[in-house]
Amino acid sequence: MHAEKIILETDQQGNLLQIPKLPPNAQLEVIFLVLNQSLPAPKRRKPSSLIAGKGKIIGDIVAPVATEGEWDALN
C-alpha cells in the first residue's frame, strides 16, 4: 500500500474540473479534506458562575511544596 496526494478542483456545482487517472483494477480508499475553508472558532470554556472570581493565591505558587531531601526519586 502506498499513498498519493492529489488536489482536485470543482466548479460552482461541485463537479470535478478534471478527472484524475487512476490505476486499473485497483481498490482505493478516498478521504476528502476540503482546503481553504476556515473552521469555526472553538467555544471558549468559562468557569461556573458559582466559583468564578472567588479563588485566592496564598503564598508562592512557583516554589516546590516539598524539599529535595523528601524526594524518593533522588535516592
C-alpha positions in Angstrom: 0.0 0.0 0.0 1.2 3.5 -0.8 -0.3 7.0 -0.6 -0.6 9.6 -3.3 -1.7 13.1 -2.8 -4.0 14.6 -5.5 -5.6 18.0 -5.2 -8.9 18.1 -7.1 -10.8 21.3 -8.0 -14.6 21.6 -8.5 -16.9 24.1 -10.3 -19.7 26.0 -8.7 -22.0 22.9 -8.8 -19.4 20.7 -7.1 -18.4 18.8 -10.3 -14.8 17.9 -10.9 -13.0 20.1 -13.3 -10.5 17.3 -14.3 -10.9 13.6 -13.6 -7.7 12.1 -12.3 -6.1 9.0 -13.9 -6.5 6.0 -11.5 -4.7 2.6 -11.5 -6.6 -0.2 -13.3 -8.2 -3.0 -11.4 -7.5 -1.4 -8.0 -9.4 -0.8 -4.8 -9.0 2.7 -3.5 -9.8 4.3 -0.2 -10.6 8.0 -0.5 -10.7 10.7 2.2 -11.6 14.2 1.1 -10.2 17.1 3.0 -11.6 20.5 1.9 -8.9 23.1 1.5 -9.2 26.8 2.1 -12.3 26.5 4.3 -12.0 28.0 7.8 -13.3 26.2 10.7 -15.4 27.9 13.3 -13.5 29.1 16.4 -13.9 26.7 19.3 -16.1 27.8 22.1 -14.2 29.3 25.0 -14.8 27.5 28.2 -16.0 29.5 31.2 -15.8 28.6 34.9 -19.1 28.1 36.8 -20.6 31.4 38.0 -20.7 29.8 41.5 -16.9 29.8 41.7 -15.7 32.4 39.2 -13.6 35.1 40.7 -13.6 33.5 44.2 -10.1 31.9 44.2 -7.2 33.4 46.1 -3.5 32.8 45.7 -1.8 32.4 49.1 1.9 32.2 49.2 4.4 31.3 46.4 2.9 29.3 43.6 6.3 28.7 41.9 8.3 27.2 44.8 8.1 23.4 45.3 6.0 22.2 48.2 8.5 19.5 49.3 12.2 19.9 49.7 14.7 17.9 47.6 15.5 15.8 50.7 11.9 14.5 50.8 12.0 13.1 47.2 12.4 9.4 46.9 13.4 9.7 43.3 16.8 11.3 44.2 17.8 8.2 46.4 
